[in-house]
Amino acid sequence: MIARAVLVTACLLTLIGCPTDPGSTATDLTWHGDIKPMMETYCTRCHQPDGQGAGDFTNDQVAISLAERSLARVEAGEMPPPAADPDCRDYHGSDRMVMPDAAKEQLAEWIAGGKPEGDPSEYLAVQTQELSLPGADLEVRMEFPYTPTYEDAANPANEYRCFAMEHDRTEPFFITGFAPIVDEPSIVHHIVLFKMPRDELWSDYDAQVGKDCINGTGGAELDGMLAGWAPGALPVVLEPGQGVRVNPEDVIVIQMHYFQSGPDAVGLSDQSGYQFTTAEEVDTPLRMFPFGFFDFNIPAGADDHSERDMITIPNSVAVTVHTLFPHMHVLGTGYRVWAEDEAGDTCLAEGDYSFDNQLSYQLKQPFTVAPGQSVGLECTWDNSAGNPNQFYDPPQDVRYGERTDEEMCFAFALASITFQ
């Protein structure tokens, strides 16, 4: 049994289909030998203490008791939540984000066999994914707790506030890893992190209440963007030798998008921040580039509406894409990012989309977009009455906007630049 469990676990972790054992029966599968390692691979990222999923699957009895419910969600295609398709371009961690049919079949077979627990000695541990950043050596937070008021009549239930955070470094440094500290997740829609020179900080800035920045900050959040977070995101650890530069004269600004999700959200305060790992020098400096478009309209009632745009890389530079972070709002259902030239298209990221599972995809093989080559972005939305995330009854046309009931289409890229 132990040898067979090792084979099954290895196949699950590498996403290689396992050969069927003609002598096996449903009772051959056990919790400790087969199902627990599978759950740790595909489920405990969300279903753990402080995770965003219901139930603590690191507790054996909780996970076993919820097995039938888990299977129903898996068979409905709802779990694991949507992630980028590694067949487009593989990325680090894809073997934990995409659950193969063999694993789903094993879960069903184990349940049908009575959910035998087996011997704990059969268990081969799978490391639980970290929700905080290992080895963080720098932490910044909003100076004071802030309680959103949602008083902007033009943007009901939404509030954008920017807060400057000091890093206290006296020499230039490079950020090599990022992880948000989301203090009150029930009201945080998403976070954008950027840098700006201290002497360019707003003249009316008040550390107690921050700065109203729903309409942007004059481009600083685009030119100096460092990172972004949205529900489901995991810490990002860059490849060795990579980093994003921050100067001693910079402040780190956190743009918080707060959303009043219900009456219980009123009066809640937040004091979020970020953790980093840092280095004095790197071999490959990276920059964050926001790629998106604004001129679109999602017709009321459309259940599968797509729009796209393209940009052309200047002839003077080559852009090597290392990480991609697709972002839409709650009507988003799918996206595609590709490079295009006379020879055809090259897929960079593609997949179904869920607002609750927004990941940064670190490409195993970074892709260099050559001078003069084009990059395309396509987003797909469901604006029908049947979408459970629909805000309006009946549905209304939806355009670009900052509010949660409006939409976006972005692919944020961590990239390195080579001048030709």
Secondary structure, DSSP 4 states (H G I P E B T S, - for coil): -HHHHHHHHHHHHHTPPPPP-TT--GGG--IIIIIHHHHHHHTTTTSSTT-SSSS-TTSHHHHHHTHHHHHHHHHTT-SSPP-B-TTTS-BTTHHHHS--HHHHHHHHHHHHTT-----GGG----PPPPSS-TT--EEEE-SS-B------TTSTTEEEEEEEE----SS-EEEEEEEEE-S-TTTEEEEEEEEEEGGGS-TT-BTTTBEE-TT-STTHHHHTEEEEE-TT---EEPPTTEEEEE-TTEEEEEEEEEE--SGGGTT--B--EEEEEEES--SEE-EEEEEE----EE-TT-SSEEEEEEEE--TTEEEEEEEEEEE--TTEEEEEEEEEETTEEEEEEEEE--TT----EEEEEEEEEPTT-EEEEEEEE--STT-TT--SSS---EEB-SSTTSB--EEEEEEEEEE-
